[in-house]
Each structure stands twice: as C-alpha cells, then as structure tokens.
C-alpha cells in the first residue's frame, strides 16, 4: 500500500505597521491576509506593548 503525501506551500508576507504618534514600528510575518491578521483599522494590535 502506498500513501500519497500532499505538500502545500503557504505564501508568507512580511509587513510593517508604524504608530503615527510615537513612530514605533511593528514588523511581522503572516500567511493569512493582512486584514485577518490586524483586524479592521489595526484593532488587533491595541494591546501590543511593543507597538504602543
């Protein structure tokens, strides 16, 4: 019996967001869409101490 192993390649994105007030930058990597990663208007980053 042979098994077929399926290989899928994810496409990753490198992105950077900049805080417009204090100019701190957040650099990240994701394989999901940038909208899914950050949420509407970046709301998923509200608790990120590295950014705010």
C-alpha positions in Angstrom: 0.0 0.0 0.0 1.4 3.4 -0.9 0.5 6.7 0.6 0.4 10.0 -1.3 1.7 12.8 0.9 0.3 16.1 -0.2 2.6 19.1 0.2 1.1 22.6 0.3 3.1 25.8 0.3 1.9 28.7 2.2 2.7 32.2 0.9 4.0 34.3 3.7 4.0 38.1 3.9 6.4 40.4 5.8 4.7 43.6 6.9 5.3 46.7 9.0 3.0 49.0 10.8 4.1 52.3 12.2 2.4 54.1 15.1 1.7 57.6 13.8 2.1 59.2 17.2 5.3 57.8 18.6 6.7 56.3 15.4 7.2 52.9 17.0 7.2 50.1 14.3 5.9 46.6 14.4 7.3 44.1 11.9 5.6 40.8 11.5 5.2 37.8 9.3 1.9 36.0 8.4 0.5 33.5 6.0 -3.0 34.9 6.4 -4.3 38.1 4.8 -3.2 41.3 6.4 -6.8 42.2 7.2 -7.3 38.9 9.1 -4.0 39.4 10.9 -4.6 43.0 12.0 -8.3 43.4 12.0 -10.3 46.5 10.9 -8.1 49.6 11.3 -5.4 47.5 13.2 -7.7 46.8 16.2 -6.0 43.5 16.9 -2.8 45.4 17.8 -4.4 47.6 20.5 -2.8 45.5 23.3 0.6 45.2 21.7 3.1 46.9 24.1 5.8 46.7 21.5 3.7 49.0 19.3 2.0 51.4 21.7 
